[in-house]
């Protein structure tokens, strides 16, 4: 199926790993101009949550190999004011338009209680919610000048299902979904659709490594790991496996495409099946 994304300009924020990387490659395979963006890692920053800046260029190379009309890497930290505007200015200077905006950023720190201290709540707020707010505030004017387009945000299944130790994260994901719904209502009449995907248990690079170590220590299989993880997540999914980034990328590509031109304001579960509508 032709998704009608050939030649469209797509920005993917949080593109160096996991779902963001898979989304960038998927849009590239549809022939889009792909701009990959990530905070990157500052010199001396050993925080495992952030990929090295060199990773952006590697993803851009992968996007070109996948068939992108073009692929550009842009380092920006959208938890800081002004960075989103710099990103959009660079996109306008290079392409003159913006058709698709995807934000996959969302730091998920494990806590112990819903009563975590302010700094943990603040980090979740800035990373999960405000990165999208800033990206949309900067990008929507260019999208309007381009004749419309599609925004896709990644919320999370945990906004609808209790998952222990991440109340600060899940609360921001719920706010992000509500923000996206508001965008759909406000800008739908002007030609910009806004939808959100709600991934379930997705195996990113960190979880893949945890699974490998768990299997080595226990002698269990991938199916055993899934059963254990699903139990710890209070039977979050009715599926038979953990999700992979490509599962989310396929959903995002559809929502960003012409094939979804009458889909606006949707919260789409990508969770293997659950009790939530």
C-alpha positions in Angstrom: 0.0 0.0 0.0 1.3 3.4 -1.0 1.1 5.6 2.1 1.5 8.8 0.2 4.6 9.9 2.1 7.0 10.2 -0.8 8.7 13.6 -0.7 7.0 14.6 2.5 9.2 16.3 5.1 9.1 14.4 8.4 10.8 15.3 11.7 11.3 12.5 14.2 12.3 13.7 17.7 14.0 11.1 19.9 15.3 9.2 16.9 18.5 7.6 18.1 17.1 4.4 19.6 14.0 2.2 20.1 10.7 3.5 18.7 12.1 6.8 17.5 14.8 5.1 15.4 12.3 2.6 14.0 9.9 5.3 13.1 12.6 7.3 11.3 13.6 4.2 9.2 9.9 3.4 8.5 9.2 6.9 7.2 12.4 6.8 5.2 11.3 3.5 3.5 8.2 5.4 2.3 10.4 7.9 0.5 10.1 10.8 3.0 12.7 13.5 3.7 13.6 12.6 7.2 15.1 14.9 9.8 16.2 12.9 12.9 16.6 14.8 16.1 17.9 13.8 19.6 19.4 15.4 22.6 22.6 13.4 22.2 25.1 13.0 24.9 27.4 15.8 26.1 31.1 15.1 26.6 31.5 13.4 30.0 27.8 12.5 30.3 27.7 8.8 30.9 24.0 8.6 31.5 22.8 5.4 29.7 19.5 7.0 28.9 21.0 9.2 26.2 22.5 8.0 23.0 25.8 9.5 21.7 25.5 12.3 19.3 27.2 10.2 16.7 24.2 7.9 16.9 22.2 10.6 15.1 24.4 10.4 12.0 24.2 6.6 12.1 20.4 6.8 12.1 20.5 9.3 9.2 22.7 6.9 7.3 20.3 4.1 8.0 17.4 6.3 6.8 19.3 7.0 3.5 19.9 3.3 3.0 16.2 2.6 3.7 15.2 4.9 0.8 14.7 8.3 2.3 14.5 11.2 -0.2 17.0 12.8 2.1 18.1 12.4 5.7 19.4 15.0 8.1 20.6 14.8 11.7 20.0 17.7 14.1 21.1 17.7 17.7 18.7 19.5 20.0 17.5 19.2 23.6 13.8 20.0 23.6 13.7 20.2 27.4 15.3 23.5 27.0 13.7 26.7 25.7 14.7 27.8 22.2 15.9 24.4 20.9 12.6 23.5 19.1 12.6 26.8 17.3 16.2 26.2 16.2 15.2 22.8 14.9 12.2 24.1 12.9 14.3 27.0 11.5 16.8 24.5 10.2 14.0 22.4 8.6 12.5 25.4 7.0 15.9 26.5 5.7 16.6 23.1 4.2 13.2 22.0 3.0 10.9 25.0 3.1 8.1 23.0 4.6 7.1 20.6 7.4 4.5 17.8 6.8 5.0 15.3 9.6 6.1 15.8 13.2 6.6 12.8 15.5 7.8 13.1 19.1 8.9 9.9 20.8 10.8 11.6 23.7 9.9 10.4 27.2 12.3 9.7 30.0 11.0 6.8 32.2 12.7 6.7 35.5 11.6 4.1 38.0 10.5 5.4 41.3 9.1 3.9 44.5 5.9 5.8 45.1 3.4 8.3 43.6 4.9 10.7 46.1 8.3 11.0 44.4 10.2 14.3 45.1 9.8 17.3 42.8 12.9 16.8 40.8 11.7 13.4 39.5 8.3 14.9 38.6 9.9 17.9 37.0 12.2 15.7 34.8 9.2 13.7 33.6 7.2 16.8 33.0 10.0 18.4 30.9 10.9 15.2 29.0 7.5 13.6 28.4 5.1 16.6 28.0 7.0 19.8 27.3 9.2 18.4 24.6 6.0 17.8 22.6 4.5 21.2 23.6 7.7 23.0 22.5 8.0 21.0 19.2 4.3 21.6 18.3 4.5 25.3 19.3 7.5 25.8 17.0 6.4 23.4 14.2 2.7 24.1 13.7 3.2 27.6 12.1 5.4 26.0 9.5 3.0 23.1 9.0 0.2 25.6 8.4 2.3 27.5 5.9 3.0 24.1 4.2 -0.8 23.5 3.8 -1.3 21.1 6.8 0.1 17.8 7.9 0.2 15.3 10.7 1.4 15.2 14.2 1.9 11.9 16.1 2.9 11.8 19.7 3.8 8.6 21.7 1.8 8.4 24.9 1.8 5.1 26.8 -0.4 2.2 27.7 0.4 3.0 31.4 -1.8 6.1 31.2 -4.7 3.6 31.1 -3.3 0.7 33.0 -1.6 0.6 36.4 2.1 0.0 36.1 4.0 0.2 39.4 6.8 2.7 40.1 6.2 5.1 37.2 3.3 7.3 38.4 5.3 10.5 37.6 5.9 9.2 34.0 2.4 7.9 33.4 0.7 11.1 34.6 2.7 13.1 32.0 1.8 10.6 29.3 -1.9 11.1 30.2 -1.3 14.8 29.9 0.4 14.3 26.6 -2.6 12.4 25.2 -4.9 15.2 26.3 -2.6 17.8 24.8 -2.7 15.9 21.5 -6.5 15.7 21.6 -6.6 19.4 22.0 -4.3 19.9 19.0 -6.6 17.7 17.0 -9.6 19.9 17.8 -7.9 23.2 17.4 -5.9 22.6 14.2 -8.0 19.9 12.5 -10.1 22.5 10.8 -6.9 24.1 9.5 -5.6 20.8 7.9 -3.4 19.5 10.7 -4.3 16.1 12.2 -3.0 15.1 15.6 -3.0 11.6 16.9 -1.3 9.6 19.6 -0.1 6.0 19.9 -0.1 4.2 23.2 2.6 1.6 23.1 2.5 -1.3 25.5 5.6 -3.3 26.6 8.0 -2.5 23.8 11.5 -4.1 23.7 13.9 -1.2 23.3 17.7 -1.6 23.5 17.7 -1.4 27.3 14.9 -4.0 27.7 16.5 -6.3 25.2 19.7 -6.3 27.3 17.7 -6.9 30.5 16.0 -9.8 28.8 19.3 -11.2 27.6 20.7 -11.1 31.1 17.5 -12.5 32.7 17.6 -15.5 30.2 21.3 -16.1 30.9 20.7 -16.1 34.7 17.5 -18.1 34.8 17.8 -20.3 31.7 14.4 -19.1 30.6 13.2 -18.4 27.1 11.9 -15.2 25.5 8.4 -16.6 26.2 9.2 -17.1 29.8 10.5 -13.5 30.0 7.3 -12.2 28.5 5.2 -14.1 31.0 7.3 -12.8 33.9 7.2 -9.2 32.6 3.4 -9.3 31.9 2.8 -10.6 35.4 4.9 -7.8 36.9 2.9 -5.3 34.8 -0.4 -6.7 36.2 -1.3 -8.6 33.0 -1.1 -5.5 30.9 -1.4 -7.2 27.6 -3.5 -10.1 26.2 -0.8 -10.7 23.6 1.6 -13.6 23.4 4.8 -11.5 23.1 6.5 -8.3 23.9 6.2 -5.6 21.3 9.1 -4.4 19.1 9.8 -0.9 17.9 8.6 -1.8 14.4 5.1 -2.5 15.7 4.9 1.2 16.8 6.6 2.5 13.7 4.0 0.9 11.4 1.2 2.5 13.4 2.9 5.9 13.3 3.6 5.7 9.6 -0.1 5.0 9.0 -1.3 7.8 11.2 1.2 10.2 9.5 0.1 9.1 6.0 -2.6 10.1 3.5 -4.3 6.7 4.2 -5.2 8.2 7.6 -6.5 11.5 6.2 -9.8 11.1 8.1 -8.2 10.0 11.4 -7.8 12.8 13.8 -7.7 12.9 17.6 -7.3 9.2 18.1 -5.5 7.5 21.0 -4.4 4.2 19.3 -3.4 1.3 21.6 -0.3 -0.6 20.3 -0.2 -3.1 23.2 -1.0 -6.6 22.0 -4.5 -6.3 23.3 -5.8 -4.9 26.6 -9.1 -4.2 28.4 -9.0 -0.5 27.4 -11.0 1.0 24.6 
